[in-house]
Amino acid sequence: MTKPLAIVAVGGNALIRDDQHDSIPDQYDAVVESARHIADMIEAGWDLVLTHGNGPQVGFILRRSELAADEVRPVPLDYAVGDTQGAIGYMFQKALSNALRRRGIHRPVVTVVTQTRVSRDDPAFLKPGKPIGAFLDEATARQRQKVLGWTLMEDAGRGWRRTVASPQPLEIMEREVIATLLAQGCVVIACGGGGIPVLVDEHRQISGVEAVIDKDLASALLAEQLGADLLLIPTGVDQVAINFGKPDQRWLDTLSLAEAQELISQNQFGAGSMLPKVEAIMRFVTHSRSHGGHGKGLITSPESIKRALDRQTGTWITQ
């Protein structure tokens, strides 16, 4: 019997509990905790691809690059994304392998450095609006703009930051490799940071591009291309809420596509928090339905994954 397939999209911020716990050992401790809950899914019979964010980690690489600019050349953004795929993938690969072996489960865990095709004509390239890297004073930011060609934005009174494009993901380049590894019984870690953004010309020649891709959208695309049964996005709360933080706040057990769209039109979900998660799952569920599938989405906290899969908590988004 074929096992159900889940794509589990862990955020890069989930690896950093607070400003006092952002070292590599601290991040690994957080990975170990997440791996324990992901291992529950594998033990319950799921095939699994783990994707992950990398925003803070790319920021650290860029900051180190800035501090060392007088001695070594800067790290291009696409290479920084590749660096984090290897480093965070290694942490999850080690932690998840250990968690599975402790349960007597012997399955290979493999990290795939993943490229995501974007379009040169994506309008995001005309107006780079995704802030990355460290906060700078205006004089330093303008100097970087002049020397390195950066685009800039002033970020909520906290300083100036470099901005880059965040184009739509169009194709997960390594999807066939990922599918082959799954068929061989591997647990796969892929699409780190949404994938390394690349352009592909008419001769299928690949070139990297200075951009970042939304991790949840890339995970939804991978779920579509693999025909997954579930897209699970762990977050900081057990369930999605409406009127969040207000006296009439209400937690949601299930949402249909129509209900989710109505709540989006009411601005119920934060643009920088819950909204991209809900939209990514809606994209996947819509695609699954249009192709005769029954894919579902689930949002819950990492520690509640097991209970959520048993329908005891979490918010399910369905057709």
N, C-alpha and C positions, 0 to 999 in steps of 0.2 A: 504493500500500500504506500502510495506517495505521501510524504510528509508535507504538511502545510508550510508555506514560505512566508517569513516575516522580514521586513526591512525595519531595523530599529535605529532611529536617528538621534544620537546623543549630542547635546550641545557642548561647544567648547567651554562655555562658562561653567558647566557642570563639574569640570575638573578643578575649579578654583573656588574654594568655599568662601574666602574673603581675602582682603589685601595682605593679611598676615600669613596666609597659607597658599602662596603662589609659586613656591620652589618646585623643582622637578620631583623630589621625594614626596612633597605634599600632593602634587598632582597625581602621582602614582597611587598614593593612598586612596584618593577619590576614585581612580580607575578600578582599583581592587574592589571597592564597595559596589560600583556599578556592575562590574563583571559578575559579582555574586548573584545579582538579580537577573542578569541576562542568562546566566547558566541555568537558572530555574526554568526559563523558557525552553532551552535546549533539552534539559532533562525531561520536560513535559512532552517532547516530541516534535518541536519545531525545527525546520531548517532555517538558517538565519544569516542575513548580511547585516553587519553593523556599520553604520556610517557615523561620522562625527563632525562637529564644528571645530574651528581652529582660530577664531577671532583673537582672543587674548594671546595665544601662542605666536601667531604671526606678528602681532604687535610687539612682543618681546624681541623677536628676531630683528624686526625693523629698528627697534630702539637700540639694540646692540650694534647694529650696522651704522646707525647715526653716530653713536659714541665713538666708534672706531674709524670714522670717515677719513681721518687724517693719516691712517696707516693702511687700510685695506679698502678695496672698492666696494660700493654698496651692493647689497643682495637684491637682485630683481624680484619683484613681487611673485611672479609665477614660480620661481625657485624657492621662495620662502614657503609657499603653499606646499610644494613638493617636500621640503624639509619637514614640515609639520606632519604630513601624511606618514612619513617614515617614523618619526619620533613617537607620535601619539599611537600610531598603528602598533609599534613595538610594545608600548605599555599595555595596550589592550590584548595584544597577542600573548604576552607573557602572563598577564593576570587571568585571562580567560582560560588559557591552557591549564594553569595551575588549579583554577576552580573546578574545571571539568575532571581533571585527574583525581582530585580529592573525592569526587563522586563516583569514581570508577568508570568515567566516560572517556573513551580514547578516540577523539576526533581531531584531525589536524586543524589548526587555526592559522589562517594565511592572510597577510596584508598585501593588497594590490594597489600600487601607485596608479592613481586613476586620473585620466584626462577627460574633460567635459568640453564638447564642441559648442562654441557660441558663434553668432553671426557678426561679421564685420559691420553689417548695416544696422545692428541693434541700436535703437535710439539712446540707450544708456551711455554709449560712447560719446554722444554729443553733449551730454550734461552729466559728467561724473559726480555722483552725489553720495557715495558711500564713504564715510570717514574711516581712516585707518591710522594706525601708528600713534605716536606720542603727541601730547599737547605741546605746542610751541608758542613762544611770543611772536608778535607780528613781524618784527624785524628779521628773525631767523627764518620764519615761514616764507617771507618774501624773497629772502636770499636763496632758499631752496627752490622756490618757484623759478627764479631767474637762471640758476645753474642747472637744475635737474628737470625743469619743465613741468613741475607739479601744478595741479589745480588745487585750490585751497578753499576752506570754509571756516568761518568763525563758529565754534561749537558751544552754544549755550553759555557764553560768558566765561568759559573755562580756558580759552586759548584757541589757537589756530591749529588746524589739522589738515593733512593731505587728504584729498578725496580721489577715489577711483570709480570706474564704471562697475556696475553690477548687472551684467547682461543676463538674459534668460538662457537657461540650459536647454540645449537642443538634442544632444546625443551623448550618451555615456560610452566613450570610445572602447573601454575594456569590458563591455557587458557580456560578450560571448565568452571571454576568459572567465569571468565571474560565474556565469552559468555552468561552464565546464567544471569548475572547482566545486560548486554546489552539488553537481551530479556525482562527483567523486567522494562526497561525504564531508567536505571541508566546511568549516565555519569561516566566512569571509569578512574581512574588514576592508572597506572600499569607500570611494567618494569622499575622502577626508576634506573638510572645508568646502564641500560642494564640488570638489574636483579641481584640477589645475585647468584654468580656462585656456583653450587653444582655438586657433583658427585653422581651417582645413581648406586648401585651395582645390582647384579643379583636377589636379593630379594627385589628390589625397596627401599632399605634403602638409605637415603639421608645423605650426609655429606658435609659441607661447605669447600671451598677451597680458599686459598689466591691468588686471581686473580681479574681482572676487565674485563668487557665485553663491547665491543663497543656499545653504546646506539643506534646508527642508525641501525646497523646490527640486534640487538635484536628487534628493532621496526619493521624492515622488516620481520623478522621471525614471529612476532606476527601478522602482517598484512597478511602474508601467511596463518597462521593457522586459522585465523578468517575469511578468504575469504573477506578481506576488498576491498572497491572500490577505495580508495585513501590512499596513504602514503604522508603526508605533512610534510616537514622538514623546519621549520622557521630558518632563518639565518640573518646575518647582512646586506644583500643587497636584493634589490627587485627581481633581476634576476641573473642567472648565466652568466658569461662573458667568452669570449675567449680573449687571449692576454691581460689579466687583468693588468691594470696599465700602459699599453703602449699606444702610440699614435693611434694605430689601434685597440684599444679595441672595442669589439662588444658585445652587450647584446643579449641573446638568448631567443626567445619566446617559442620554442619547440625543442625537441630533440627526435629522434628515438633511439632505442637501438643500432642500427648499428652506428649512428652518434656519440652517446655518447662514444662507444667503440673506435672509431677512434680518438676522442679528447683525450681520456685517453692515447692512444698510442703516442700521440704528447706531453704528459706531460702538458696539458693545465690546469689541476686542481691541486691545492696545496694538498700535501699529508696530511697535518695537518688541512686542512680547508674544501675545497669543494669536494675533491676526495672521502672521505668516505661517504658523503651524496649522491653523484651521484651513487657510487657503491651499496649502500644499496637500493636505488630506483630501479636500474637496476635489482638487485636480485629479488625484489618483483614483478616487472613488468614481468620479464621472467617467474617466477613461475606462476603468474596469467595466462599468455598466455598459458603455457603448460598444465594448468588445465581447459582450456576453458573459462577463465574469461577475463575481460577487465579492470583490475586494472591499475591505472595511478599514477604517482608521480608528486609532485609539490614542487618546492623550491622558497621561497619568504621571505620577511621580515614579522615579526608579524603584523606590522601596515598595511601591504598591503594584508593581507589574503582575506579580503572581495572582494577587487578589483581583486585579482588574480583568485579567484573562478569564477568571471564574465569574465575572459579572458582579463582583461585590463592591467595586468602586470604578473610578475612571469614567471618561466621557467617550462614548462610541459614536462615530460619524458613519452613517450608512446611506444606502441609496434611498 
